[in-house]
């Protein structure tokens, strides 16, 4: 970061109780065990422990400074452990100690200050389904130096950390924003101040907390309220419950059939989709390294974000051929012996993504198609109905064998019901046949990644 101690104090609203190096910190961290020389450690308050308790360990590891609660900061500054007066020669250089009423809010304010100092264009991505894939595709397609969330750093803690990780030569930031409750998208958007706001869709995800799909839509569109002047909203043609809110956008690009960014024609090969895509900047042929229909829709959303930033479709198409890498557990193809293929899509699940994954499973050439399904979380009082409808969809499209994991999976009407991922792996080891294609999907809380890991260990990877 190009922000020194005094600038950090001003940005965070924290009080500097001890001063350290005149140079800026190297990076921000919230894990004292990972802190090293040059880091700025934020001691966040948790349910059980206060991160300020670990500030001394961070400084011992060479941290540039710490942002912690006022009580911990006062004790640390007066002890001499931060260096300066009262410090001994073997304590290393002096460190900054910042006292903050709320270290998390201080980190969020600093992230916003760094976002402004960078001057980079920001693409914010939210939605019930597909936001991580849209983020991954946009990171690959957009030109220049692009910085995006790692893994699942998309929450009130992860997003500011992502911003603070951005190098000072970043030209575009692609920031995924997750919603775990009311008001969170508004909070994240205020930190990110996007130039482009992508809403992939809305569906029955987080219904348990928010009560209805309409309420979810109202939360998602809060991202539009933090768009910078002249900013662009990107939304699907079939916006559903989003539609009444989209008039809030100064500029709007639609993706999907009949939209501003749409597929003119496409062909699916073994591992590649070739598609001609129409945009306001002209038609362009893309070669995309995936075959899932839902990822083609995700690509349209990412291309629309690029168009909103003025990126040339030809340049995005060229970058697509260099490779698009998806985050872990999102449609990973794993090969076992005897030609058995696992489609490991167990990062999360909801009724929309479940149907899309089952539809994709049925496009894969195989003598048998097997679906291993765990629970879908946060569906509220209609959870049993949603599970039952997904099971009915699996049978309607022709899945040969459905294996349910856990009591809630009973509602799928599976051919086999097992108690946990370990039992599922044992069953599959006994039942899988040469050439089978196996989809593994469920909410992350179901822990279905253990099924794939166990199968790889038991079967032996090809």
C-alpha positions, 0 to 999 in steps of 0.5 A: 500500500502507498499509505503511510502511518499518518494516512492510515490513522486518518483513513481508519479513524484510529488513534496512533499510540505508537509510531513506527517506520515511515514507509507503508506496510507491505500488506494487511492480515488478520491472522497473527500466525501468518504475520511477518515483517512489514505486515499490518495486523488487524486484531478483529473481535470474534465471538470467543476471542479478541484478536487484540490479544494476539497483537504482541505475537504479530509484533514479535514476528516483525509486523509493521503495525497493529490495529486493535481495540483501545484497551489492548492498544493502550497496554501494548503502547505503554509496555514498550513492546512496540518499540521506541521508548523502553524497548530493548535492542533485540525487539526490532524496529519500532512499530505502529500501534493504532487504537480503534473502537472497532478494528473491523470497521477500521479495516473496511474504511482503510480498504475504501481509502485504498480503493480510491487511492488506486484509481482502478475500475471496480466490477462488483459481482453479486447474485444468488447463483454464479457470482464466483464463476462470473468473477473467475471469467471476468478476471480472465477476460478483462484486459490489463492488470486485474485483481480479484477475490481469492477463494471465498474472500467475499464477506465483510472481512474477506472483501476488504482484505481483497482490496488491501491485497490489490497491488498498486498497479492494479487497473481493474478490481473484480470483487465478488460480494456474498450475502449472509444477511440483511444489509450486507450487500449495501455494506460491501458495496459502500466499501467497493464503490463499483463502476460496474455492478453485476447481478447474476440472478436471484433465487431461493438462497438465504430465504431462511434469513430474509423470508422471500425471493422478493426480499433477497432481490431487494437486498441484492440491488443495494449494490446499485446505490453505491455505483459511481456516477456514470456507472453501469448495472449488468443484469439478466434479461429475465430479471424476475424479482429484480425487475422493479428495482433496475430503474434505479440504474443510470445505465443498464446492460442486459445479458441473455437471449434478446439482451445487449450481450447474447449468444448468436450461435454456439457449438459444444465440443468435448471440453470447449464451447465455441460461441458467437456473441453479440455485444453493443461493440459488435459480434465476436467469436469466443472459444470458451474452455467449458461445456456447461450451459450455465457457464455460457450465461456466466460468460455473457455476464462477464463479457457485459461487464467488460463492455461496460468498461469499454473492453474490446470484444476481440481482446476479451476473446483472445484472453479467453483462449489463454484459459479461464480458471475456476475456483475449487469445487466448482465443476472440477473434473476428476478422473478415476480408473476405468474411465470414471469421471467425477464432476466435483461441484460441491462448493454450494447448492440451491434449487437453481444451481442443482437443476443446472448441474443436473442438466449439465450432467445429462449432456455428458456422454457416459453409459451411466450418469450418477448424481450424489446429492447433499442437503441444500441449506438456508431454504426456510420453511419450504426446504422439503419442497425444494429438495423434493422438486430437485429429486423430481427434476433428476428423475425427469432428466433421466439420471440413472442413479441418485445417491442422497447423503444425510437425512434432509436428502431423503426428500430427493427420493434417492435410489440410495440414502446414506448417512454421511460422505464416508458412507457415500464413498464406500457405496460408490466404490462398490457400485460405480462402473467403468465409464460412469460420470458422477456429479457430487453436489450439495451445500458446503455445510454438507462436506461433500468434498470429502466424497471426492477426496475419499474416492480419489484415495480409494479408487486411485486417480488416473 
